[in-house]
C-alpha cells in the first residue's frame, strides 16, 4: 500500500507516494518514479531523498 511523502527542493514543496517491497523503496511523484534499496535509513527518509532527486533532475532538464 502506497504512503504519502512530502518533500522540498529549492524552496518548492511537493507531494508524492512511496511503497516498500522486497527490500526496495519506490517513490512516485509528478516528476517520475525512482527506486533504491533500503539500507540503514528509514524508508520515509529514502523516499524523500529520491523524490528530491527527481524534482532536481526535472528542474535542470
C-alpha positions as CSV (number, residue, x, y, z in Angstrom):
1,X,0.0,0.0,0.0
2,X,1.4,3.4,-1.0
3,X,2.1,6.0,1.6
4,X,2.2,9.8,1.1
5,X,5.5,11.6,1.1
6,X,6.1,15.4,1.1
7,X,9.4,16.9,0.1
8,X,11.1,20.3,-0.6
9,X,13.7,21.2,-3.0
10,X,14.9,24.8,-3.7
11,X,12.0,26.1,-1.5
12,X,9.4,24.3,-3.7
13,X,7.2,21.9,-1.8
14,X,5.6,18.9,-3.5
15,X,4.0,15.6,-2.6
16,X,4.1,12.0,-4.0
17,X,3.8,8.5,-2.8
18,X,6.1,5.7,-1.8
19,X,5.9,2.0,-1.1
20,X,8.3,-0.7,0.1
21,X,8.6,-4.2,-1.3
22,X,11.3,-6.7,-1.4
23,X,13.9,-4.5,0.4
24,X,13.3,-1.6,-2.0
25,X,11.7,1.8,-1.7
26,X,9.9,3.1,-4.8
27,X,8.7,6.7,-4.9
28,X,6.4,8.2,-7.5
29,X,5.9,12.0,-8.0
30,X,4.8,14.3,-10.8
31,X,8.5,14.2,-11.8
32,X,8.7,10.5,-12.3
33,X,9.4,7.3,-10.4
34,X,12.7,6.1,-8.8
35,X,13.7,3.2,-6.6
36,X,16.5,2.3,-4.2
37,X,17.5,-0.4,-1.8
38,X,16.6,0.0,1.8
39,X,19.8,0.5,3.7
40,X,20.4,1.9,7.1
41,X,17.9,4.7,6.8
42,X,14.1,4.5,7.4
43,X,12.1,4.1,4.2
44,X,10.5,7.6,4.6
45,X,13.9,9.2,4.6
46,X,14.9,7.3,1.5
47,X,11.6,8.2,-0.2
48,X,12.2,11.9,0.5
49,X,15.7,11.8,-0.9
50,X,14.6,10.0,-4.1
51,X,11.7,12.5,-4.5
52,X,14.1,15.5,-4.2
53,X,16.4,13.9,-6.7
54,X,13.5,13.5,-9.2
55,X,12.5,17.1,-8.7
56,X,16.1,18.4,-9.0
57,X,16.6,16.4,-12.3
58,X,13.3,17.8,-13.7
59,X,14.4,21.4,-12.9
60,X,17.7,21.0,-14.7
61,X,16.4,19.3,-17.8
